[in-house]
């Protein structure tokens, strides 16, 4: 059991690290094709990362340990999350410790460390990005935790494998009003957390509308590669989390090696489909003005609150 | 053999010696002697509290110490928890005070003599075993802290205003408490806690309700709950930093202690609506406090509002415990109370450290304004690192200590589903949303405090000339940081103590903590958290990421001192960096309707032409709205009455004689009618 479980966890992490740039490439390719361009190919983000990694590491004047550690911490927290979330198997050595609140908090830790790095540079852009990022993060947090709450109520636990295996055995939970509302709320929260349209535009540079890019402007070389990889991994993990929670079919609940292998393939397919859908949708979306974003987030917060109240009333005795 | 009694005796003795030392010793030796004795007092308090937490019960009667009622002391595990927290905070803060007091006018006789007295009351209030003892100690605590708050009144005029606010608010609380608890004593037919416990059942429901509401209001105001929080953001910033640490990490806890002691232990739980009130107060305070903290650019004011937030979270837990208890679900109630108490402990650890760091910054730069700080990371590296440790605890993210208790609190609320009733179905989701919102905003608040105050470049010459604090201050802060780390990594050590404390409050449940981490096991649900494991996994992933990058990436040396790019704008000046005010601006806009910021633009044109501008003055502030709406009208009305009453005193002796005559007649008439 532990052997297969450990293998499943390793495979999850490796797949997320290696697949995240490919997912970004796929999304860019979908977008390019829909906009009538040829695009750089699915492997382009990997090639970008390789190029960046070969460059000389640089420490700008006046930056300190926070600036240095933030990219590593971003990647590390996301890797831990990738190990915790049952992307491929619920029977892992970590399954007892995989708590949904911990997952949310670890992702927030990555956000916080990057915001601190933005402030550490002491530039106007860094501060602006950090300020906006923390504003959005502060408003996303309640939505995510409330959706978590809504999902934990039918399962009676915030333990992720319990929630996922419960949903596999009782698919009716997902089709309940609470499940659907929570899905919608969490989907909006994922867009905001991953810094995608309509909250933030990941491909913008030097615009006053940017959030994420403004924080990381001073990074170069291998550090920038880590930041980019971290952002891509975050998107992958968040989409994977969404897939695990709302389309858990195929995730291995036993320690069989074949089931885990199938689940890994299915996970890749699910995330690729979700990513492609998101990229296609982004072609038609415009970025919201920064001060319209809270309205969107308030809307999703309301959905999450409704989800919780619904599941309280529907499953309470 | 009991440890509690001797330890408390040692604590009192330590306070006595410290008091004498503060009064008689010459200034050179004074603060050191007082600091050492007060630290001993704190250590004794910690020992006594820990012994009580291990299950020792102790009580004593000293009939000759106070006239009429005498002094009753009774210590159980619940008091032990608060005594241990207060003792630990006193211990660290007293060591800190040795270095801090030098050169601030704080080594004066008055301050040095009163500090140990205040510390002693913090340790002894939870040990009180009768109402009279409790009230005397409570009032002593209020008076000594008031003296300490106004310690620096010669330096800044704002200290006096803060002192007046604090004095009025704390004594209004005392009046409420006095009325409520005396009513209780009259109804229960006794004033020792044992007699109250026995007599509470015999009281009418109305009397119990009144007692709870009156005492609850007083305790909530001590805990800094909205709308009775007005003293907190004034008194904490203006008090000397080590006193702020004592107030914020130890004194406000006693408000929680009072609510738990009176509500659960003495009154025996009570109906559900009491605890709705407690939960709602906590929820409102949590969000309001952290929003105000997000707007504050004064470092200590920010920390004071954060205290309001954290105590709000604690009261959410206490309120939930009461609701579950009223619904008959004891294990769940025990879990919620244990979560609340754990948060009290965690908050005390990180908040004491935060205030001590703020004090170090003040000591080194003379500044509290984040907008003028910055760049301290390079000048005070240890202090900045310690602030980072404390901030990690305060933002409720792993691997900080605040995360552990907030996780437990969320678990208790999520499992509250098993409690039937419409009220739980509405209140618990809202409570979770409140905790989540305050956690999110807390992250923004402490990113602001750390990023703007300690990182980037110094924004004023004073910040640029900062020097690291003396060793005694650093040692004390190191002690607190170690406590934060221990609480973050091994909260399981507190497990037996916490379950004894909840049992002492009358809510026995299975221990929610265990050696390896936290585990919630209720009838149909379970959850667990291994804080140590999370920290290990993070460290491992960090090392892995660093190692892999080093392996793959460019092998050359890191080039230091490269110019900042800043979009090609050239080397940025400190004036270009984001300040605390600008950092908070988006949040302020989002919560515009709640915060109601005041903005004012004054344009003065040149006299010859209205189109040429001579001067533009822009003013913006985010006032405490509740304070404005609730307190200002009352204050205005009071001062209006005072002004109007001046006309009564015209200076004519005949008039005064007339007043006396008519007053006498009125009394006689009243007596005649009543006969």
Interface residues (C-beta under 8 A of the other chain):
Chain A: X53 X54 X55 X56 X57 X58 X59 X60 X61 X62 X63 X64 X65 X66 X69 X72 X73 X75 X76 X77 X79 X80 X83 X96 X97 X99 X101 X102 X105 X106 X108 X109 X111 X112 X115 X116 X118 X119 X120 X121 X122 X123 X124 X125 X126 X127 X128 X130 X131 X132 X134 X135 X137 X138 X139 X140 X141 X142 X143 X144 X145 X146 X149 X152 X153 X156 X157 X158 X159 X206 X217 X218 X221 X222 X225 X226 X290 X291 X294 X301 X305 X308 X309 X312 X313 X315 X316 X317
Chain B: X374 X375 X377 X378 X395 X396 X397 X398 X403 X407 X410 X411 X414 X415 X417 X420 X424 X425 X426 X428 X429 X430 X432 X433 X435 X436 X437 X439 X440 X441 X443 X444 X447 X448 X450 X451 X452 X455 X456 X457 X524 X525 X526 X527 X528 X529 X530 X533 X534 X537 X538 X541 X542 X544 X545 X546 X549 X552 X553 X554 X556 X558 X559 X560 X561 X562 X563 X564 X565 X566 X567 X569 X571 X572 X574 X576 X577 X578 X582 X583 X584 X585 X586 X587 X589 X590
